[in-house]
Amino acid sequence: MRKFNVLIVDDSASVRQTLAAILAEDPEITVIGTAQDPYAAAKLISQQVPDVITLDVEMPRMDGITFLRRIMSQHPMPVVMCSSLTEEGSETLIQALEAGAVDVILKPRVDVKEHLLEAKVRICDVVKAAAMASVRRRPPMMTRDSPRVIEKKLSADVIMPPPSPRAMARTTEQVVCIGASTGGTESLRGVLEALPVDVPGIVIVQHMPEKFTAAFARRLNTLCAIEVKEAEDGDAVLRGRALIAPGNRHLLLQRSGARYHVAIKDGPLVSRHRPSVDVLFRSAAQYAGANAAGVIMTGMGDDGARGLLEMRQAGARTLAQNEESCVVFGMPKEAIALGAVAKVVPLSAIAGEIIGVDRR
């Protein structure tokens, strides 16, 4: 078993201690050191290069964003940002992702230790996903060749029943469903920026913490020709609009007559995530059938693989991002292994495939 070496950089001694304890419990992770600021971190890195750095944003002597930019320009390596849960912080973390951070761990202003302990499964998953991320290099090969077995109570069954085996009749209105995780924020930006205003309606699940998706959607909305917004319960799925699942809530596609809309639901984690790609894809299989296209993009794990298979069985067009363009070739690989994918394409071709949905 490969063990990933992690360096923790945070000015809070309590956070350093808690993160180190959490990560040390995972047999695949070794904490090789902690640092209270970027200068101390740089000294440790000169002695031993970690596989992953967890990096705070607000620190003395040098802020985390500046340090991140230096890392990515001088010695690129996977970095996970760790920041307080505020609207201002969310905007800052958008900058961090644009600067090259692989993912984000959010911490509240109060009860930080308790929050981190409650989120320890996600923290370990995020760090291991980052360790396998391609930061101007190829990621280590995943060792699994088939999707993980997920208990029924942890699958999409807890949110809604499996779709009918019969696909819906074709209609003139199409809908595109996209699922992504690690590395997906910048990949999604590239796809959505390339889309014209008359593109079919798009519904997206990107694994993100609560309150971060709103800032992400606002940022994309300023960059794209199409409208991008954080989904609200009952929002219509319209041409030229992309709806992004809010953090910590499941997003389902539904249909009333000839119109599509979304539903926002609470519920348990599905495939270890909330929002879950499996939940979105299953709802698309149920309510859109052959009128939908499913796209699974970069990310660790197998969330979305089963749902994409259900979409394909319902007559939907299904795509996966190829290994070469993925930050982590986990979710697409699992979907391909399951037989859920009809076509594998590079990131640069996904926008064209979405535009071509109308020509099916």
C-alpha positions in Angstrom: 0.0 0.0 0.0 1.4 3.4 -1.0 1.4 5.9 1.8 1.0 9.6 0.9 3.2 12.1 2.7 1.3 15.2 3.9 2.6 18.6 5.2 0.1 20.7 7.2 0.6 24.5 7.1 -1.7 26.5 9.4 -1.0 29.3 11.9 -3.4 27.7 14.5 -1.7 25.1 16.7 -5.0 23.6 17.5 -5.9 23.1 13.8 -2.4 21.7 13.1 -2.8 19.2 15.9 -6.3 18.2 15.0 -5.6 17.7 11.3 -2.5 15.8 12.0 -4.4 13.4 14.4 -7.2 12.9 11.8 -4.8 12.2 8.9 -2.6 9.9 11.0 -5.6 7.6 11.5 -5.7 6.8 7.8 -3.4 3.9 6.9 -2.6 5.5 3.5 -1.4 8.8 4.9 1.7 9.9 6.8 2.0 13.4 8.2 5.6 14.3 7.7 5.4 17.7 9.4 3.5 20.8 10.4 4.3 24.5 9.9 2.9 27.6 11.3 3.5 29.8 8.3 4.8 29.5 4.7 8.4 30.3 5.6 8.6 27.4 8.0 6.8 25.3 5.4 9.4 26.2 2.7 12.2 25.0 5.0 10.5 21.7 5.6 9.8 21.2 1.9 13.5 21.8 1.1 14.2 18.8 3.4 11.5 16.5 2.1 9.0 17.1 -0.7 5.4 16.1 0.4 2.9 14.5 -1.8 0.2 16.9 -0.6 0.2 20.2 1.3 -2.8 21.4 3.3 -2.6 25.2 3.3 -4.4 27.8 5.4 -5.3 31.1 3.7 -4.8 33.7 6.5 -1.4 33.4 8.1 1.3 35.8 9.4 4.3 36.9 7.2 2.8 35.5 4.0 -0.8 34.6 3.1 -1.7 31.2 1.7 -2.7 32.4 -1.8 0.7 34.1 -2.3 2.5 31.0 -1.1 0.3 28.8 -3.4 1.2 30.9 -6.4 4.9 30.5 -5.6 4.6 26.8 -5.2 2.8 26.4 -8.5 5.3 28.5 -10.4 8.5 27.1 -8.8 7.8 23.5 -7.7 4.2 22.4 -8.6 2.7 19.9 -6.2 -0.9 19.1 -5.0 -2.2 21.7 -2.5 -5.5 21.5 -0.6 -6.6 24.9 0.8 -8.0 25.0 4.4 -10.0 28.2 5.1 -12.8 29.6 7.3 -16.4 29.3 6.1 -17.3 32.8 5.1 -18.5 34.5 2.0 -15.3 36.5 1.7 -13.3 33.3 2.2 -15.3 31.6 -0.6 -14.3 34.3 -3.0 -10.7 33.9 -1.9 -10.9 30.2 -2.4 -12.1 30.7 -5.9 -8.8 32.5 -6.4 -7.0 29.6 -4.8 -8.5 27.1 -7.2 -7.7 29.4 -10.2 -4.1 29.5 -8.8 -3.8 25.8 -8.9 -5.2 24.4 -5.6 -6.7 20.9 -6.1 -9.5 21.1 -3.5 -10.8 22.8 -0.4 -11.4 21.9 3.2 -13.6 24.5 4.9 -13.4 25.2 8.6 -15.8 27.4 10.6 -14.7 30.5 12.7 -15.9 28.7 15.9 -15.7 25.1 17.1 -13.0 24.4 14.5 -11.7 21.3 16.3 -15.2 19.7 16.6 -16.1 20.5 13.0 -12.9 19.0 11.6 -13.4 15.8 13.7 -16.9 15.4 12.3 -15.6 15.9 8.7 -12.7 13.5 9.1 -13.9 11.1 6.4 -14.1 13.9 3.8 -10.8 15.4 4.9 -9.0 12.1 4.4 -10.7 11.5 1.0 -9.8 15.0 -0.2 -6.2 14.7 0.8 -5.8 11.2 -0.9 -7.6 12.5 -4.0 -5.2 15.4 -4.1 -2.2 13.1 -3.7 -3.3 11.3 -6.9 -4.0 14.5 -8.8 -2.0 15.4 -11.9 -0.3 18.7 -11.3 1.6 19.0 -14.5 2.4 15.3 -14.4 0.5 12.1 -14.7 -1.4 10.8 -11.6 -0.5 7.4 -10.1 -2.6 4.6 -11.5 -5.7 3.7 -9.6 -5.5 0.2 -8.3 -9.2 -0.8 -8.5 -10.6 -2.1 -11.7 -14.2 -2.2 -10.6 -16.6 0.1 -8.7 -16.7 -0.2 -4.9 -19.6 -2.1 -3.5 -21.9 0.4 -1.8 -24.5 -0.7 0.7 -28.1 0.0 -0.4 -28.6 2.4 2.4 -25.7 4.5 1.1 -26.8 4.4 -2.5 -29.2 6.6 -4.5 -31.9 4.2 -3.3 -32.2 6.3 -0.1 -33.2 9.3 -2.1 -35.5 7.9 -4.8 -36.3 4.5 -6.3 -34.5 3.1 -9.3 -35.7 4.4 -12.7 -38.2 2.5 -14.8 -36.6 0.2 -17.3 -38.4 1.9 -20.2 -36.8 5.1 -21.4 -39.1 8.1 -22.0 -40.2 9.1 -25.5 -38.0 11.6 -27.3 -39.0 15.2 -27.1 -37.5 18.4 -28.6 -36.1 19.7 -25.3 -32.8 18.2 -24.2 -31.0 18.5 -20.8 -27.4 17.9 -20.0 -26.3 16.5 -16.6 -22.7 16.8 -15.5 -20.9 15.3 -12.5 -17.4 16.2 -11.3 -15.2 16.2 -8.2 -11.5 16.8 -7.6 -10.2 19.1 -10.3 -13.7 19.8 -11.5 -13.9 23.5 -10.7 -11.4 24.6 -13.3 -12.4 21.9 -15.8 -16.1 23.0 -15.5 -15.0 26.6 -16.1 -13.3 25.6 -19.3 -16.4 23.7 -20.6 -19.0 26.3 -19.6 -16.9 29.3 -21.0 -17.0 27.6 -24.4 -20.8 27.2 -24.6 -23.1 29.5 -26.6 -26.2 31.1 -25.2 -28.6 28.7 -26.9 -27.1 25.5 -25.5 -29.5 23.0 -23.9 -30.2 23.4 -20.1 -27.4 22.1 -17.9 -27.6 20.7 -14.4 -24.3 20.1 -12.5 -23.2 18.3 -9.3 -19.7 19.4 -8.3 -18.5 18.1 -5.0 -18.1 21.2 -2.9 -18.7 22.2 0.7 -21.7 24.2 1.8 -21.8 27.9 0.9 -18.9 27.6 -1.5 -21.1 26.7 -4.5 -22.8 30.1 -4.5 -19.5 32.0 -4.9 -18.4 29.4 -7.5 -21.6 30.0 -9.5 -21.3 33.8 -9.3 -17.7 33.6 -10.5 -18.7 31.5 -13.5 -21.6 33.7 -14.3 -19.3 36.6 -14.8 -17.1 34.6 -17.2 -19.6 32.6 -19.3 -22.0 33.6 -22.1 -24.6 31.4 -20.5 -26.3 32.1 -17.1 -24.7 30.1 -14.2 -26.4 30.0 -10.8 -26.5 28.0 -7.6 -29.7 25.9 -8.0 -32.7 26.7 -5.8 -35.7 24.4 -5.3 -38.0 24.7 -8.2 -35.6 26.4 -10.6 -36.5 25.8 -14.3 -33.9 24.1 -16.5 -33.7 26.5 -19.4 -31.6 26.9 -22.6 -28.6 29.0 -21.9 -28.7 28.3 -18.1 -26.5 26.0 -15.9 -27.7 25.1 -12.4 -25.1 24.0 -9.9 -26.1 21.9 -6.9 -25.8 23.7 -3.6 -23.2 22.3 -1.2 -24.5 19.7 1.3 -27.8 19.3 -0.6 -28.9 16.7 -3.2 -30.0 18.0 -6.6 -32.6 16.1 -8.6 -33.9 16.7 -12.1 -37.7 16.6 -12.3 -40.3 17.2 -15.1 -43.7 18.7 -15.1 -45.4 18.3 -18.5 -42.8 19.4 -21.1 -40.8 21.4 -18.7 -37.8 20.4 -16.6 -37.0 21.8 -13.2 -34.8 20.9 -10.2 -35.6 19.8 -6.7 -33.2 20.4 -3.8 -33.4 17.7 -1.1 -31.7 16.8 2.2 -30.9 13.3 2.9 -28.0 11.0 3.9 -24.7 10.8 2.0 -24.9 8.8 -1.2 -21.7 7.3 -2.5 -20.0 9.2 0.3 -21.2 12.5 -1.0 -23.9 15.2 -0.6 -24.6 16.4 -3.3 -24.2 13.1 -5.1 -23.7 12.7 -8.8 -25.5 9.3 -8.6 -28.6 11.0 -7.3 -28.7 13.6 -10.1 -28.0 10.9 -12.8 -30.7 8.6 -11.5 -33.2 11.4 -11.5 -32.3 12.2 -15.1 -32.7 8.6 -16.1 -36.2 8.6 -14.4 -37.5 11.9 -15.7 -35.6 12.6 -18.9 -34.6 9.2 -20.3 -33.4 9.5 -23.9 -33.9 13.3 -23.7 -30.8 13.6 -21.5 -27.0 13.5 -21.9 -24.8 12.6 -19.0 -21.2 13.7 -18.6 -18.8 12.4 -15.9 -15.6 14.4 -15.4 -12.5 14.4 -13.2 -12.8 13.2 -9.6 -11.8 10.5 -7.2 -14.1 7.6 -6.3 -17.0 6.1 -8.1 -19.9 8.6 -7.4 -21.9 8.8 -10.6 -20.9 5.5 -12.2 -24.1 3.7 -11.3 -26.3 6.6 -12.1 -24.6 7.1 -15.5 -25.2 3.4 -16.3 -28.9 4.0 -15.4 -29.0 7.0 -17.8 -27.4 4.9 -20.6 -29.9 2.1 -20.0 -32.7 4.7 -20.2 -31.5 5.8 -23.7 -29.4 8.8 -22.7 -26.1 9.8 -24.4 -23.2 9.2 -22.0 -19.7 10.7 -22.0 -16.6 10.5 -19.9 -13.6 12.7 -19.7 -10.4 10.9 -20.8 -7.5 10.0 -18.5 -5.0 12.4 -20.1 -7.1 15.5 -19.3 -8.4 14.5 -15.9 -6.8 15.8 -12.7 -7.9 12.5 -11.1 -9.0 9.7 -13.4 -11.3 8.1 -10.8 -14.9 8.7 -11.4 -14.6 8.4 -15.2 -12.6 5.2 -14.9 -15.2 3.6 -12.7 -18.0 4.6 -15.0 -16.1 3.2 -18.0 -15.4 -0.1 -16.1 -19.1 -0.4 -15.4 -20.1 0.0 -19.0 -21.9 3.3 -18.4 -19.9 5.3 -21.0 -20.7 5.4 -24.7 -17.9 7.8 -25.6 -14.6 8.9 -24.0 -13.4 12.4 -24.9 -10.8 14.9 -23.8 -11.8 17.9 -21.8 -11.4 20.2 -24.8 -14.1 18.3 -26.7 -16.8 18.2 -24.0 -18.3 21.6 -24.9 -18.6 20.5 -28.5 -20.3 17.3 -27.5 -22.8 19.3 -25.4 -23.5 21.6 -28.3 -24.1 18.6 -30.4 -26.8 17.2 -28.1 -29.5 19.0 -30.1 -28.4 17.2 -33.3 -29.0 13.7 -32.0 
